[in-house]
């Protein structure tokens, strides 16, 4: 019960923060959305594992790793 409530609070927090992203400077808004997308993918896999009881397979983890590599390229590539 407490685990479910904690996960609901985390999802609510992330969904409410999504509305704040467009208020950042235009130069970084794409990077913020990329970071949000990467976090969303990781949270979706964690939700499936913890709440739904679905174990991610190798391709789920591989896709998650590719997404996080893409996020890191977008966020940290020198400009």
ZIHURA-V987480 format. One record per helix or strand. SS is the DSSP state (h for helix, s for strand). FROM is the first residue (numbers start at 1). TO is the last residue. Records with the same first field share a line. If there is no record, write none. Layout:
SS: FROM-TO / FROM-TO
This chain:
h: 2-18 / 21-23 / 26-50 / 58-76
